[in-house]
Amino acid sequence: TRVITHKIGRLIQSGVAVKNIAAITFTNKAAAEMRERAKQLVGKPAGEVLICTFHALGVRMLRQDGEAVGLKPTFSILDSDDILGILKDVGATTDAKLARGWQWQISNWKNAGLNAAQAEAQASSNDEKMLARIMAKYEEQLAAFQAVDFDDLIGLPLKMLQKEEQLVQKWQAQLAHVLVDEYQDTNATQYELLKLLVG
């Protein structure tokens, strides 16, 4: 965090526009701490640097350009209980423990960059095949509700950039300097998103 904070300071001092600097963290607490340290180091300009979590960056990208993946700027972000309710509906169960297990596995698939069709193609058991079909219904419900879950906040911006070259150029220009705290902790989807953001 100290290294990144000082890097932000050096970039600003060397004339880089604050709107072209982004620092990405894994938690809101880490982002708040980094923002505070940057302000102490370089003052008011640091307040304009984009310092946020991967998920907050994903929200920003989807609010601006989510129409590329079928989202209106007013999309909703579902919490864990909302997701559980949808999974119980589409999976035709009242068993909360079973639905939580589905939620966990769907999250794992999404973090590995898989959609429902890809998850079904690589399923190693009948249970996994059935869950991949439930995931497909779940994805349909989210699209119908104009809603996303937490994992979509990374997966959909990635899909958006993979689909639209002009958006890659836009975001690379906007975020000319991307600094990532605890980079070694990125998952597959976050890593692919970063590669597109930095070129």
Secondary structure, DSSP 4 states (H G I P E B T S, - for coil): -HHHHHHHHHHHHTT--GGGEEEEESSHHHHHHHHHHHHHHH-GGGGGSEEEEHHHHHHHHHHHHGGGGT--TT-EE--HHHHHHHHHHHTT---HHHHHHHHHHHHHHHHTT--HHHHHHT--SHHHHHHHHHHHHHHHHHHHHTEE-TTHHHHHHHHHHHH-HHHHHHHHHHTSEEEETTGGG--HHHHHHHHHHH-
